[in-house]
Each structure stands twice: as structure tokens, then as C-alpha cells.
Amino acid sequence: MAFSFGLLHGFGFAGALAEVSWLALLMFDDGVEIGQLLFVAFVLGVRTLLGRSLMRLPAWTFNLPPYLIGTLAMVWVFERIGAFWS
């Protein structure tokens, strides 16, 4: 799934950015990669701080982030489908 998603977006960006200089494309890609690394570092830092806290979270809270992400993704899917048909 991730491969097909990345491939589809890669083709889209390649087509849209075909007329842009290679340096601008490289800087765009570096910016995306740095943003992803910063996000991962932030999440790992928060996880480490929560793991060290004295308060232990209930087991169901570990299932909450994937459900929230999935819910947000489906909201976006329905918004885009609605915009496509209107």
C-alpha cells in the first residue's frame, strides 16, 4: 500500500516539477526529508517522556492514535469524493 501510494505521488510530483531546475527539486526533497525527521524526533521524544512518567496509561489508549489517523484520513477521502462529484 505504501509503495503504490508513494509511486502514485512520485509520478504526480515528477510531472508537475518536470520544468523546475534540479537544484530547486533537490532543495524541495531535502526540506521534505528534514521535516519528516523532525516529526519522528518529536514523536519519539514525547513517547520517551510519557514512558518515563509515573502515571501509566490504560491499555486502550495505545489503540487511539491509529484510529484517530484513520478517521482523519477517511474524512479527507469523503471530502475529496464529494468535491469530485459536485
Phi and psi in radians as a Rosetta constraint file:
Dihedral C 1 N 2 CA 2 C 2 CIRCULARHARMONIC -1.118 0.35
Dihedral N 2 CA 2 C 2 N 3 CIRCULARHARMONIC -0.662 0.35
Dihedral C 2 N 3 CA 3 C 3 CIRCULARHARMONIC -1.085 0.35
Dihedral N 3 CA 3 C 3 N 4 CIRCULARHARMONIC -0.833 0.35
Dihedral C 3 N 4 CA 4 C 4 CIRCULARHARMONIC -1.161 0.35
Dihedral N 4 CA 4 C 4 N 5 CIRCULARHARMONIC -0.669 0.35
Dihedral C 4 N 5 CA 5 C 5 CIRCULARHARMONIC -1.094 0.35
Dihedral N 5 CA 5 C 5 N 6 CIRCULARHARMONIC -0.819 0.35
Dihedral C 5 N 6 CA 6 C 6 CIRCULARHARMONIC -1.135 0.35
Dihedral N 6 CA 6 C 6 N 7 CIRCULARHARMONIC -0.688 0.35
Dihedral C 6 N 7 CA 7 C 7 CIRCULARHARMONIC -1.123 0.35
Dihedral N 7 CA 7 C 7 N 8 CIRCULARHARMONIC -0.774 0.35
Dihedral C 7 N 8 CA 8 C 8 CIRCULARHARMONIC -1.073 0.35
Dihedral N 8 CA 8 C 8 N 9 CIRCULARHARMONIC -0.816 0.35
Dihedral C 8 N 9 CA 9 C 9 CIRCULARHARMONIC -1.219 0.35
Dihedral N 9 CA 9 C 9 N 10 CIRCULARHARMONIC -0.583 0.35
Dihedral C 9 N 10 CA 10 C 10 CIRCULARHARMONIC -1.095 0.35
Dihedral N 10 CA 10 C 10 N 11 CIRCULARHARMONIC -0.754 0.35
Dihedral C 10 N 11 CA 11 C 11 CIRCULARHARMONIC -1.121 0.35
Dihedral N 11 CA 11 C 11 N 12 CIRCULARHARMONIC -0.685 0.35
Dihedral C 11 N 12 CA 12 C 12 CIRCULARHARMONIC -1.113 0.35
Dihedral N 12 CA 12 C 12 N 13 CIRCULARHARMONIC -0.809 0.35
Dihedral C 12 N 13 CA 13 C 13 CIRCULARHARMONIC -1.175 0.35
Dihedral N 13 CA 13 C 13 N 14 CIRCULARHARMONIC -0.659 0.35
Dihedral C 13 N 14 CA 14 C 14 CIRCULARHARMONIC -1.089 0.35
Dihedral N 14 CA 14 C 14 N 15 CIRCULARHARMONIC -0.713 0.35
Dihedral C 14 N 15 CA 15 C 15 CIRCULARHARMONIC -1.188 0.35
Dihedral N 15 CA 15 C 15 N 16 CIRCULARHARMONIC -0.707 0.35
Dihedral C 15 N 16 CA 16 C 16 CIRCULARHARMONIC -1.283 0.35
Dihedral N 16 CA 16 C 16 N 17 CIRCULARHARMONIC -0.551 0.35
Dihedral C 16 N 17 CA 17 C 17 CIRCULARHARMONIC -1.811 0.35
Dihedral N 17 CA 17 C 17 N 18 CIRCULARHARMONIC 0.264 0.35
Dihedral C 17 N 18 CA 18 C 18 CIRCULARHARMONIC -1.108 0.35
Dihedral N 18 CA 18 C 18 N 19 CIRCULARHARMONIC -0.507 0.35
Dihedral C 18 N 19 CA 19 C 19 CIRCULARHARMONIC -1.668 0.35
Dihedral N 19 CA 19 C 19 N 20 CIRCULARHARMONIC 0.092 0.35
Dihedral C 19 N 20 CA 20 C 20 CIRCULARHARMONIC -1.601 0.35
Dihedral N 20 CA 20 C 20 N 21 CIRCULARHARMONIC 2.616 0.35
Dihedral C 20 N 21 CA 21 C 21 CIRCULARHARMONIC -1.132 0.35
Dihedral N 21 CA 21 C 21 N 22 CIRCULARHARMONIC 2.713 0.35
Dihedral C 21 N 22 CA 22 C 22 CIRCULARHARMONIC -1.144 0.35
Dihedral N 22 CA 22 C 22 N 23 CIRCULARHARMONIC -0.534 0.35
Dihedral C 22 N 23 CA 23 C 23 CIRCULARHARMONIC -1.190 0.35
Dihedral N 23 CA 23 C 23 N 24 CIRCULARHARMONIC -0.735 0.35
Dihedral C 23 N 24 CA 24 C 24 CIRCULARHARMONIC -1.112 0.35
Dihedral N 24 CA 24 C 24 N 25 CIRCULARHARMONIC -0.690 0.35
Dihedral C 24 N 25 CA 25 C 25 CIRCULARHARMONIC -1.153 0.35
Dihedral N 25 CA 25 C 25 N 26 CIRCULARHARMONIC -0.705 0.35
Dihedral C 25 N 26 CA 26 C 26 CIRCULARHARMONIC -1.118 0.35
Dihedral N 26 CA 26 C 26 N 27 CIRCULARHARMONIC -0.758 0.35
Dihedral C 26 N 27 CA 27 C 27 CIRCULARHARMONIC -1.152 0.35
Dihedral N 27 CA 27 C 27 N 28 CIRCULARHARMONIC -0.657 0.35
Dihedral C 27 N 28 CA 28 C 28 CIRCULARHARMONIC -1.079 0.35
Dihedral N 28 CA 28 C 28 N 29 CIRCULARHARMONIC -0.815 0.35
Dihedral C 28 N 29 CA 29 C 29 CIRCULARHARMONIC -1.119 0.35
Dihedral N 29 CA 29 C 29 N 30 CIRCULARHARMONIC -0.740 0.35
Dihedral C 29 N 30 CA 30 C 30 CIRCULARHARMONIC -1.091 0.35
Dihedral N 30 CA 30 C 30 N 31 CIRCULARHARMONIC -0.691 0.35
Dihedral C 30 N 31 CA 31 C 31 CIRCULARHARMONIC -1.096 0.35
Dihedral N 31 CA 31 C 31 N 32 CIRCULARHARMONIC -0.712 0.35
Dihedral C 31 N 32 CA 32 C 32 CIRCULARHARMONIC -1.124 0.35
Dihedral N 32 CA 32 C 32 N 33 CIRCULARHARMONIC -0.796 0.35
Dihedral C 32 N 33 CA 33 C 33 CIRCULARHARMONIC -1.117 0.35
Dihedral N 33 CA 33 C 33 N 34 CIRCULARHARMONIC -0.736 0.35
Dihedral C 33 N 34 CA 34 C 34 CIRCULARHARMONIC -1.125 0.35
Dihedral N 34 CA 34 C 34 N 35 CIRCULARHARMONIC -0.710 0.35
Dihedral C 34 N 35 CA 35 C 35 CIRCULARHARMONIC -1.069 0.35
Dihedral N 35 CA 35 C 35 N 36 CIRCULARHARMONIC -0.715 0.35
Dihedral C 35 N 36 CA 36 C 36 CIRCULARHARMONIC -1.150 0.35
Dihedral N 36 CA 36 C 36 N 37 CIRCULARHARMONIC -0.733 0.35
Dihedral C 36 N 37 CA 37 C 37 CIRCULARHARMONIC -1.110 0.35
Dihedral N 37 CA 37 C 37 N 38 CIRCULARHARMONIC -0.710 0.35
Dihedral C 37 N 38 CA 38 C 38 CIRCULARHARMONIC -1.124 0.35
Dihedral N 38 CA 38 C 38 N 39 CIRCULARHARMONIC -0.691 0.35
Dihedral C 38 N 39 CA 39 C 39 CIRCULARHARMONIC -1.125 0.35
Dihedral N 39 CA 39 C 39 N 40 CIRCULARHARMONIC -0.778 0.35
Dihedral C 39 N 40 CA 40 C 40 CIRCULARHARMONIC -1.099 0.35
Dihedral N 40 CA 40 C 40 N 41 CIRCULARHARMONIC -0.732 0.35
Dihedral C 40 N 41 CA 41 C 41 CIRCULARHARMONIC -1.086 0.35
Dihedral N 41 CA 41 C 41 N 42 CIRCULARHARMONIC -0.710 0.35
Dihedral C 41 N 42 CA 42 C 42 CIRCULARHARMONIC -1.097 0.35
Dihedral N 42 CA 42 C 42 N 43 CIRCULARHARMONIC -0.825 0.35
Dihedral C 42 N 43 CA 43 C 43 CIRCULARHARMONIC -1.104 0.35
Dihedral N 43 CA 43 C 43 N 44 CIRCULARHARMONIC -0.748 0.35
Dihedral C 43 N 44 CA 44 C 44 CIRCULARHARMONIC -1.142 0.35
Dihedral N 44 CA 44 C 44 N 45 CIRCULARHARMONIC -0.640 0.35
Dihedral C 44 N 45 CA 45 C 45 CIRCULARHARMONIC -1.127 0.35
Dihedral N 45 CA 45 C 45 N 46 CIRCULARHARMONIC -0.779 0.35
Dihedral C 45 N 46 CA 46 C 46 CIRCULARHARMONIC -1.110 0.35
Dihedral N 46 CA 46 C 46 N 47 CIRCULARHARMONIC -0.714 0.35
Dihedral C 46 N 47 CA 47 C 47 CIRCULARHARMONIC -1.111 0.35
Dihedral N 47 CA 47 C 47 N 48 CIRCULARHARMONIC -0.711 0.35
Dihedral C 47 N 48 CA 48 C 48 CIRCULARHARMONIC -1.125 0.35
Dihedral N 48 CA 48 C 48 N 49 CIRCULARHARMONIC -0.766 0.35
Dihedral C 48 N 49 CA 49 C 49 CIRCULARHARMONIC -1.121 0.35
Dihedral N 49 CA 49 C 49 N 50 CIRCULARHARMONIC -0.717 0.35
Dihedral C 49 N 50 CA 50 C 50 CIRCULARHARMONIC -1.182 0.35
Dihedral N 50 CA 50 C 50 N 51 CIRCULARHARMONIC -0.606 0.35
Dihedral C 50 N 51 CA 51 C 51 CIRCULARHARMONIC -1.172 0.35
Dihedral N 51 CA 51 C 51 N 52 CIRCULARHARMONIC -0.511 0.35
Dihedral C 51 N 52 CA 52 C 52 CIRCULARHARMONIC -1.504 0.35
Dihedral N 52 CA 52 C 52 N 53 CIRCULARHARMONIC -0.213 0.35
Dihedral C 52 N 53 CA 53 C 53 CIRCULARHARMONIC -1.195 0.35
Dihedral N 53 CA 53 C 53 N 54 CIRCULARHARMONIC 2.693 0.35
Dihedral C 53 N 54 CA 54 C 54 CIRCULARHARMONIC -1.283 0.35
Dihedral N 54 CA 54 C 54 N 55 CIRCULARHARMONIC -0.482 0.35
Dihedral C 54 N 55 CA 55 C 55 CIRCULARHARMONIC -1.391 0.35
Dihedral N 55 CA 55 C 55 N 56 CIRCULARHARMONIC 2.202 0.35
Dihedral C 55 N 56 CA 56 C 56 CIRCULARHARMONIC -1.691 0.35
Dihedral N 56 CA 56 C 56 N 57 CIRCULARHARMONIC 2.342 0.35
Dihedral C 56 N 57 CA 57 C 57 CIRCULARHARMONIC -1.449 0.35
Dihedral N 57 CA 57 C 57 N 58 CIRCULARHARMONIC 2.625 0.35
Dihedral C 57 N 58 CA 58 C 58 CIRCULARHARMONIC -1.111 0.35
Dihedral N 58 CA 58 C 58 N 59 CIRCULARHARMONIC 2.729 0.35
Dihedral C 58 N 59 CA 59 C 59 CIRCULARHARMONIC -1.072 0.35
Dihedral N 59 CA 59 C 59 N 60 CIRCULARHARMONIC -0.576 0.35
Dihedral C 59 N 60 CA 60 C 60 CIRCULARHARMONIC -1.183 0.35
Dihedral N 60 CA 60 C 60 N 61 CIRCULARHARMONIC -0.372 0.35
Dihedral C 60 N 61 CA 61 C 61 CIRCULARHARMONIC -1.188 0.35
Dihedral N 61 CA 61 C 61 N 62 CIRCULARHARMONIC -0.373 0.35
Dihedral C 61 N 62 CA 62 C 62 CIRCULARHARMONIC -1.267 0.35
Dihedral N 62 CA 62 C 62 N 63 CIRCULARHARMONIC -0.356 0.35
Dihedral C 62 N 63 CA 63 C 63 CIRCULARHARMONIC -1.528 0.35
Dihedral N 63 CA 63 C 63 N 64 CIRCULARHARMONIC -0.193 0.35
Dihedral C 63 N 64 CA 64 C 64 CIRCULARHARMONIC -1.147 0.35
Dihedral N 64 CA 64 C 64 N 65 CIRCULARHARMONIC -0.836 0.35
Dihedral C 64 N 65 CA 65 C 65 CIRCULARHARMONIC -1.012 0.35
Dihedral N 65 CA 65 C 65 N 66 CIRCULARHARMONIC -0.802 0.35
Dihedral C 65 N 66 CA 66 C 66 CIRCULARHARMONIC -1.089 0.35
Dihedral N 66 CA 66 C 66 N 67 CIRCULARHARMONIC -0.642 0.35
Dihedral C 66 N 67 CA 67 C 67 CIRCULARHARMONIC -1.188 0.35
Dihedral N 67 CA 67 C 67 N 68 CIRCULARHARMONIC -0.678 0.35
Dihedral C 67 N 68 CA 68 C 68 CIRCULARHARMONIC -1.148 0.35
Dihedral N 68 CA 68 C 68 N 69 CIRCULARHARMONIC -0.742 0.35
Dihedral C 68 N 69 CA 69 C 69 CIRCULARHARMONIC -1.113 0.35
Dihedral N 69 CA 69 C 69 N 70 CIRCULARHARMONIC -0.773 0.35
Dihedral C 69 N 70 CA 70 C 70 CIRCULARHARMONIC -1.104 0.35
Dihedral N 70 CA 70 C 70 N 71 CIRCULARHARMONIC -0.687 0.35
Dihedral C 70 N 71 CA 71 C 71 CIRCULARHARMONIC -1.129 0.35
Dihedral N 71 CA 71 C 71 N 72 CIRCULARHARMONIC -0.787 0.35
Dihedral C 71 N 72 CA 72 C 72 CIRCULARHARMONIC -1.093 0.35
Dihedral N 72 CA 72 C 72 N 73 CIRCULARHARMONIC -0.717 0.35
Dihedral C 72 N 73 CA 73 C 73 CIRCULARHARMONIC -1.083 0.35
Dihedral N 73 CA 73 C 73 N 74 CIRCULARHARMONIC -0.723 0.35
Dihedral C 73 N 74 CA 74 C 74 CIRCULARHARMONIC -1.221 0.35
Dihedral N 74 CA 74 C 74 N 75 CIRCULARHARMONIC -0.588 0.35
Dihedral C 74 N 75 CA 75 C 75 CIRCULARHARMONIC -1.047 0.35
Dihedral N 75 CA 75 C 75 N 76 CIRCULARHARMONIC -0.781 0.35
Dihedral C 75 N 76 CA 76 C 76 CIRCULARHARMONIC -1.140 0.35
Dihedral N 76 CA 76 C 76 N 77 CIRCULARHARMONIC -0.669 0.35
Dihedral C 76 N 77 CA 77 C 77 CIRCULARHARMONIC -1.075 0.35
Dihedral N 77 CA 77 C 77 N 78 CIRCULARHARMONIC -0.834 0.35
Dihedral C 77 N 78 CA 78 C 78 CIRCULARHARMONIC -1.157 0.35
Dihedral N 78 CA 78 C 78 N 79 CIRCULARHARMONIC -0.634 0.35
Dihedral C 78 N 79 CA 79 C 79 CIRCULARHARMONIC -1.077 0.35
Dihedral N 79 CA 79 C 79 N 80 CIRCULARHARMONIC -0.761 0.35
Dihedral C 79 N 80 CA 80 C 80 CIRCULARHARMONIC -1.242 0.35
Dihedral N 80 CA 80 C 80 N 81 CIRCULARHARMONIC -0.651 0.35
Dihedral C 80 N 81 CA 81 C 81 CIRCULARHARMONIC -1.138 0.35
Dihedral N 81 CA 81 C 81 N 82 CIRCULARHARMONIC -0.737 0.35
Dihedral C 81 N 82 CA 82 C 82 CIRCULARHARMONIC -1.090 0.35
Dihedral N 82 CA 82 C 82 N 83 CIRCULARHARMONIC -0.706 0.35
Dihedral C 82 N 83 CA 83 C 83 CIRCULARHARMONIC -1.197 0.35
Dihedral N 83 CA 83 C 83 N 84 CIRCULARHARMONIC -0.564 0.35
Dihedral C 83 N 84 CA 84 C 84 CIRCULARHARMONIC -1.210 0.35
Dihedral N 84 CA 84 C 84 N 85 CIRCULARHARMONIC -0.648 0.35
Dihedral C 84 N 85 CA 85 C 85 CIRCULARHARMONIC -1.498 0.35
Dihedral N 85 CA 85 C 85 N 86 CIRCULARHARMONIC -0.247 0.35
